[in-house]
Amino acid sequence: MKKKLIFTDKTGKRKKWLGRITLSLLSIGITLVVLTIAYIYAPTTLPSVVFNLSEEEKKEVYAFITPNDPLGIESLRKHLHSIDVVLPDALSIDENYKVTYQSIDPITSLIKEADVKIVPTLPLERWKLEQLIQSDLVSETVGKQIVKQIQYFQSDGVNIELAPDIEYTLYLPFLDILNEQLSGIDKELYITVQSNRNSKEIKVLSSIVDKIIVKAYDPRNPNVQPALPPEKLTETLLKWSEFKDQVVIALPTYTLTVNEQFTDKLSFTEVMPIVNKNNSELYWDNELSQHYFSYLDHQYVQKDVWLSDAGTFFNQLQRISSKQFASVAIDTLGFEDPSIWKLLNKQLDSNKKISNAIETTEPLVSFKRFGSGEIIKIDSMKQSGKRSVFYNTEGFIENLTYEKYPVPYEVFHMGGWDEKKIVLSFDDGPSEYTLDILNILKEHEIRGGFFRYRLTRFPTP
């Protein structure tokens, strides 16, 4: 006789429900597998990729440089192959209308060998402008001196930096004369302006000069010159978009340190050891697209630091690229996060490639030296920087977290006396002779260096 099961379902409802549950679980499992495969293999293309550098679409890169700055020269050596135009701060004019061209060796030979343009910068402050507008004769005299200097030093043109607080019409007579003089010898005329110039000014200036370099700084504080917030940068790009083939957007790459008394500019290479030594934590400000931190200096004065690194630079380039501007300028060589050159040099069409380009960074120089003399002390060891990159839904970096800071060897030199000196060092001590040695040194007022070993056997004198 067949034995009946205690939980026999005569209606068949249980069987139907079990089938539905099984099908639901199977559907969920298949969906998860499909999503996982899609996530792994789907391309992570950005909506507007920065500087997608194929040979046909390569953007022009301009670079400001202070000729005697060691970090600037080192950056130029390493990245000259990525630069099209170098803008050295080399021209000046005195109260007697005399124009001088500061020597920019050894960078001149480097630039010429690489077939890169040199366009020296002449800052034109208010008092200099007041001299020039006295008469056309004065403007012509100054213009001829500029032409003579750039011909002698084999430059490709001149860049006139306009003061931000002066009405542009005051510059026009001089710029007209200078443009005519330069055109006669096939040289170019650039101007550098602040981003807050209005549309009428832009149109008139663009008709006179070959290139307009627009500094993407906050014009409300020209002395500090912080980078424009993302929304303000977008507004600036829209304002200048009609002239985008003629305009070069200059991006500040320096770090600002601020306290109640003053503001100072530091390079990325200089500020990283400060962060590392003070165990500071970098915070990301999404509104400004910058890192910031605070620390106490050696005089116990608090300083607030605003850092422009590869994260800031990437977000700025995204906006510039989306508006199809042809050129960008680095302001200033030697101050930048070295990783920005990976963004400029490589074809970056996915989040993964961008992250790989900037997650690891090296200090610009391997050694940072202090003092003078042949006796050295290594205060900190070199290490590579390590970062993690996080993006928002629009493809911009919303955080760049540092796991390790890129720092060079810090080497302190001592013993840099004017006359010859002998330094005594005593190893493998203390010993039974240590007290006698100390007495002899004391008698002759001589200092010595001791390396202390075997302390358990011989106590320290």
Residue pairs with C-beta under 8 A, 6 or more apart in sequence:
9 15
43 350
44 350
44 351
44 352
45 349
45 350
46 318
46 349
46 350
46 351
46 354
46 395
47 394
47 395
48 318
48 321
48 322
48 395
49 321
49 348
49 349
49 350
50 314
50 317
50 318
50 320
50 321
50 343
50 348
50 354
51 59
51 317
51 321
51 328
51 343
51 344
51 348
52 321
52 347
52 348
52 349
53 59
53 344
53 345
53 346
53 347
54 347
59 325
59 326
59 327
59 328
59 344
60 84
60 85
60 248
60 326
60 327
60 328
61 82
61 83
61 84
61 85
61 327
61 328
61 329
61 330
61 344
62 83
62 84
62 85
62 86
62 87
62 213
62 248
62 250
62 327
62 328
62 329
62 330
63 76
63 79
63 83
63 85
63 86
63 87
63 329
63 330
63 332
63 333
64 87
64 88
64 89
64 121
64 250
64 329
64 330
64 331
64 332
64 333
65 72
65 73
65 76
65 86
65 87
65 88
65 89
65 107
65 332
65 333
65 334
66 72
66 88
66 89
66 332
66 334
67 73
67 88
67 89
67 90
67 102
67 103
67 104
67 107
69 332
69 333
69 334
70 334
71 267
71 269
71 333
71 334
71 335
71 364
71 365
72 332
72 333
72 334
72 335
73 106
73 107
73 334
74 334
74 364
74 365
75 333
75 334
75 336
75 338
75 364
76 83
76 86
76 107
76 110
76 111
76 333
77 110
78 338
78 341
78 364
79 333
79 341
80 110
80 111
80 114
80 116
81 114
82 341
82 344
82 345
83 114
83 116
84 116
84 117
85 116
85 117
85 118
85 119
85 156
86 107
86 111
86 116
86 117
86 118
86 119
87 119
87 120
87 121
87 159
87 190
87 213
87 329
88 102
88 104
88 107
88 118
88 120
88 121
89 102
89 120
89 121
89 123
90 101
90 102
90 104
90 120
90 121
91 99
91 100
91 101
91 102
91 120
91 121
91 122
91 146
91 149
91 158
92 99
92 100
92 102
92 122
92 123
93 99
93 100
93 122
93 124
93 128
93 142
94 100
95 131
97 131
97 138
97 141
97 142
97 145
98 145
99 122
99 142
99 145
99 146
99 149
100 149
101 120
101 149
101 150
101 152
101 153
104 118
104 120
104 153
108 118
108 153
111 118
112 118
112 154
117 156
117 157
118 153
118 154
118 155
118 156
119 155
119 156
119 157
119 158
119 159
119 188
119 190
120 150
120 153
120 155
120 158
120 159
121 158
121 159
121 160
121 161
121 192
122 146
122 158
122 159
122 160
122 161
123 161
123 163
124 132
124 160
124 161
124 162
124 163
124 171
125 163
126 163
126 165
126 166
129 163
129 166
129 170
129 171
129 174
131 138
132 138
132 139
132 142
132 174
133 139
133 170
133 173
133 174
136 173
136 177
139 173
139 174
139 177
139 178
140 177
140 181
142 174
143 174
143 177
143 178
143 181
144 181
146 158
146 178
146 181
147 181
147 182
147 185
147 187
149 155
150 156
150 157
150 158
150 187
151 185
155 187
156 187
156 188
157 182
157 187
157 188
157 189
157 190
157 210
158 178
158 182
158 187
158 188
158 189
158 190
159 190
159 191
159 192
159 213
160 171
160 175
160 178
160 189
160 190
160 191
160 192
161 191
161 192
162 168
162 171
162 191
162 192
162 193
164 193
164 194
164 196
164 219
164 222
165 222
168 197
168 201
168 204
168 205
172 204
172 208
175 189
175 191
175 205
175 208
175 209
176 208
178 189
179 189
179 208
179 209
182 188
182 189
188 210
188 211
189 208
189 209
189 210
190 209
190 210
190 211
190 212
190 213
191 205
191 209
191 211
191 212
191 213
192 212
192 213
192 214
192 215
192 250
193 205
193 212
193 213
193 214
193 215
194 214
194 215
194 217
194 219
194 222
195 214
195 215
195 216
195 217
195 219
195 228
195 236
196 219
197 205
197 214
199 239
202 212
202 239
202 240
202 242
202 243
205 212
206 212
206 243
206 246
210 246
211 246
211 247
211 248
211 327
212 240
212 243
212 246
212 247
212 248
213 247
213 248
213 250
213 329
214 236
214 240
214 247
214 248
214 249
214 250
215 225
215 250
215 252
215 331
216 227
216 228
216 233
216 236
216 249
216 250
216 251
216 252
216 316
217 225
217 226
217 227
217 228
217 252
218 224
218 225
218 226
218 227
218 228
218 229
218 232
223 263
224 256
224 258
224 263
225 252
226 252
226 256
226 288
226 306
227 233
227 251
227 252
227 288
227 289
227 290
227 308
227 312
227 316
228 236
229 287
229 288
229 289
230 287
230 288
230 289
230 315
230 316
230 319
230 396
233 316
233 319
234 319
236 249
237 249
237 319
237 320
237 323
237 325
238 323
240 247
240 249
240 325
241 323
241 325
244 323
244 324
244 325
244 326
245 326
247 325
247 326
247 327
248 327
248 328
248 329
249 320
249 325
249 327
249 328
249 329
250 328
250 329
250 330
250 331
251 313
251 316
251 317
251 328
251 329
251 330
251 331
252 308
252 331
253 268
253 308
253 313
253 330
253 331
253 332
253 335
253 336
253 337
253 340
254 265
254 266
254 267
254 308
254 331
254 332
254 335
255 265
255 266
255 267
255 268
255 270
255 271
255 305
255 306
255 307
255 308
255 335
256 263
256 264
256 265
256 266
256 305
256 306
257 263
257 264
257 265
257 266
257 271
257 303
257 304
257 305
258 303
258 304
258 305
258 306
259 301
259 302
259 303
259 304
265 335
266 274
266 305
266 335
267 334
267 335
267 336
267 364
268 307
268 308
268 309
268 335
268 336
268 337
268 338
268 364
269 334
269 363
269 364
269 365
269 368
269 408
271 305
271 307
272 363
272 385
272 405
272 406
272 407
273 368
273 380
273 405
273 407
273 408
273 410
274 280
274 295
274 305
275 282
275 293
275 295
275 402
275 405
276 380
276 405
276 407
277 380
278 295
278 296
280 293
280 294
280 295
281 293
282 291
282 292
282 293
282 307
282 401
282 402
283 291
283 292
283 293
284 290
284 291
284 311
284 398
284 399
284 400
284 401
285 291
285 292
286 398
288 306
289 311
289 312
289 315
289 316
289 396
289 397
290 306
290 307
290 308
290 312
291 306
291 307
291 309
291 311
291 312
291 400
292 304
292 305
292 306
292 307
293 304
293 305
293 307
294 302
294 303
294 304
294 305
295 302
295 303
295 305
296 302
296 303
297 303
308 337
309 337
309 339
309 400
310 337
310 339
310 340
310 343
310 358
310 361
310 400
311 358
311 389
311 397
311 399
311 400
313 336
313 337
313 340
313 343
314 340
314 343
314 354
314 358
314 396
314 397
315 396
315 397
317 328
317 343
318 395
318 396
320 328
328 344
330 336
330 340
334 364
337 361
338 361
338 362
338 363
338 364
338 406
339 357
339 358
339 361
342 357
342 358
343 354
343 357
343 358
346 353
346 357
347 353
348 354
348 357
351 389
351 391
351 395
354 389
355 389
358 387
358 389
358 400
359 386
359 387
359 388
359 389
360 384
360 385
360 386
360 387
361 384
361 385
361 387
361 406
362 384
362 385
362 406
363 382
363 385
363 406
363 407
363 408
364 408
365 408
366 382
366 408
366 409
367 382
367 408
367 409
367 411
368 408
368 409
368 410
368 411
369 411
369 412
369 413
370 410
370 411
370 412
370 413
371 412
371 413
371 414
371 416
372 413
372 416
373 413
373 414
373 415
373 416
373 417
374 413
374 415
375 413
375 414
375 415
375 423
376 411
376 412
376 413
376 414
377 411
377 412
377 414
378 409
378 410
378 411
378 412
379 410
379 411
379 412
380 407
380 409
380 410
381 409
382 407
382 408
382 409
383 404
383 405
383 406
383 407
384 404
384 406
385 402
385 404
385 405
385 406
386 402
386 403
386 404
387 400
387 401
387 402
387 403
388 400
388 401
388 403
389 397
389 399
389 400
390 397
390 398
390 399
390 400
390 401
391 397
391 398
392 398
415 421
415 423
423 449
424 441
424 446
424 447
424 448
424 449
425 448
425 449
425 450
425 451
426 434
426 437
426 448
426 449
426 450
426 451
427 451
427 453
428 451
428 453
428 454
429 450
429 451
429 452
429 453
429 454
429 458
430 450
430 452
430 454
430 455
430 458
430 459
430 460
430 461
431 454
431 458
432 458
434 450
434 458
434 461
435 461
437 448
438 461
441 447
441 448
452 460
